[in-house]
Amino acid sequence: MSVPVLEAWRVSKHFGAEKAVDQVSLTVEPGTAVCILGPSGAGKSTFIRCLNFLERPDDGYVFIDGDPLGYERVGDTFNEVSGRKLSRQRQRVGMVFQQFNLFEHMSALENIIEAPCGVLGTPRKDAIEKGMSLLTRVGLANKADSYPRELSGGQQQRVAIARALAMEPHLLLCDEPTSALDPEMVHEVLAVLSNLVSEGMTMIAVTHEVGFAREVAHRFVFMERGVVIEEGPSSDLSTERVKEERTRSFLAKVL
């Protein structure tokens, strides 16, 4: 049997007395996509940020390809790793944010090649060749020299996706990747993500786009108040097929 790309085991994150994430577990097999749904404040974004230690979990463990993230296993003991080693571990996990987070003083291509050159030591010529390939992949080959201010929101997010892919991640995390977009730009970003899933990219996406979750993802997770209320195959994402009343009432409002 293959090793899961991700295993989150009883992950918790507290902010003071608030339990933003409360003992959430999740396993994601290679080549599968999982969408995390739920109302605002459910802990979805906090949980996904725990999966690459942008938020360090207060309890629980995250394993990438069977290796603990943020720790080094010695026998039955887990020892925290240095910041430098954590950065190396994180290279297996790509992240796409709500707000794009592109460098405004860099062109689209420069944004994409910055990390491969600076972190991986990829020769600039090779990074440029790969960067252009990625821009073609997301439909923006003609925007290589454009700066973020010259791009629409949808185009900026597609550059951000290409930037994440430039590090050749084993897992792509997407934190509400369309929430900052005008409605007419949502489709172009979802189309890119859909293509990635069809090509075998392992993905976890926090999203309010139930149609995308149902048509593209393999599984869904519904969260509320920091806990998982229900999970199952995405084909069950309808008011008639989900099992929990809370999931049903949520879907009735958004479908």
Secondary structure, DSSP 8 states (H G I E B T S, - for coil): ----SEEEEEEEEEETTEEEEEEEEEEE-TT-EEEEE--TTSSHHHHHHHTTTSS--SEEEEEETTEETTEEEETTEEEE--HHHHHHHHTTEEEE-TT----TTS-HHHHHHHHIIIII---HHHHHHHHHHHHHHTT-GGGTT--GGGS-HHHHHHHHHHHHHTT--SEEEEESTTTTS-HHHHHHHHHHHHHHHHTT--EEEE-S-HHHHHHH-SEEEEEETTEEEEEEEGGG-STTT-S-HHHHHHHHHH-
